[in-house]
Amino acid sequence: MTLAAIISKPQKHELGTILPELRAWLAERGWSSILDQESAAYFVAGEVVGFSRAEMAGRKPDLVVVLGATARCWRRRGRLRIPMFRC
């Protein structure tokens, strides 16, 4: 199964709706997903595990979805050398 890492900008109330829909959309297409700690905070405690961004990189995702303004920072730092989709 292919793995998508989802990274979000904190304190964006609309992500409470977007993140569950995105995870369901990915799952329907055969993708598993992991969330950073900021993204996991939008779910009920214990429903989703949040990973540090370093842990996420160690899991070697096939795709990174960045929700918010963090894509530029990740590219500049070069932590992940994989496709990124930013919205």
C-alpha positions as CSV (number, residue, x, y, z in Angstrom):
1,M,0.0,0.0,0.0
2,T,1.3,3.5,-0.8
3,L,1.8,5.9,2.0
4,A,0.8,9.6,2.1
5,A,2.1,11.9,4.8
6,I,-0.2,14.8,5.6
7,I,1.2,18.0,7.1
8,S,-0.9,20.9,8.2
9,K,-0.5,24.4,9.3
10,P,-1.8,24.7,12.9
11,Q,-4.9,26.7,14.0
12,K,-6.9,26.5,10.8
13,H,-10.4,25.5,11.8
14,E,-11.5,24.3,8.3
15,L,-9.0,21.5,8.6
16,G,-11.3,19.8,11.1
17,T,-13.5,19.0,8.1
18,I,-10.9,18.7,5.3
19,L,-8.5,16.2,7.0
20,P,-11.1,13.4,7.6
21,E,-12.3,13.9,4.0
22,L,-8.8,13.8,2.7
23,R,-7.9,10.6,4.6
24,A,-11.2,8.9,3.4
25,W,-10.4,10.0,-0.2
26,L,-6.9,8.5,0.0
27,A,-8.2,5.3,1.6
28,E,-10.8,4.8,-1.2
29,R,-7.9,4.9,-3.6
30,G,-5.7,2.4,-1.7
31,W,-3.5,4.8,0.1
32,S,-2.7,4.7,3.8
33,S,-1.9,8.0,5.5
34,I,0.0,9.3,8.5
35,L,-0.4,12.7,10.1
36,D,1.9,15.1,11.7
37,Q,1.1,16.2,15.3
38,E,-0.5,19.4,14.2
39,S,-2.9,17.5,11.9
40,A,-3.7,14.8,14.5
41,A,-4.8,17.6,16.9
42,Y,-7.9,18.1,14.7
43,F,-9.2,14.6,15.5
44,V,-10.7,13.2,18.7
45,A,-7.9,12.2,21.2
46,G,-6.8,8.7,20.6
47,E,-8.5,8.4,17.2
48,V,-5.4,9.3,15.2
49,V,-1.7,9.1,16.1
50,G,0.4,12.2,15.2
51,F,4.0,11.8,14.3
52,S,6.9,14.3,14.5
53,R,7.9,15.4,11.1
54,A,11.3,13.7,11.5
55,E,9.4,10.4,12.2
56,M,7.3,10.9,9.1
57,A,10.4,11.3,7.0
58,G,11.7,8.1,8.4
59,R,8.6,6.2,7.2
60,K,9.5,7.2,3.7
61,P,6.1,8.3,2.4
62,D,5.4,8.1,-1.4
63,L,3.7,11.5,-1.3
64,V,3.5,14.5,1.1
65,V,0.3,16.6,1.1
66,V,0.9,20.0,2.8
67,L,-2.1,21.9,3.9
68,G,-1.0,25.5,4.7
69,A,2.2,27.4,4.2
70,T,4.8,24.9,5.3
71,A,5.7,23.5,1.9
72,R,8.3,26.1,1.2
73,C,10.0,25.4,4.5
74,W,10.1,21.7,3.8
75,R,11.6,22.1,0.4
76,R,14.2,24.6,1.6
77,R,15.3,22.2,4.3
78,G,15.4,19.3,1.9
79,R,14.1,16.9,4.5
80,L,12.0,14.9,2.0
81,R,13.0,14.3,-1.5
82,I,9.6,13.0,-2.7
83,P,6.6,14.5,-4.5
84,M,4.7,17.2,-2.6
85,F,1.2,18.4,-3.2
86,R,0.5,21.8,-1.6
87,C,-2.9,23.3,-1.3
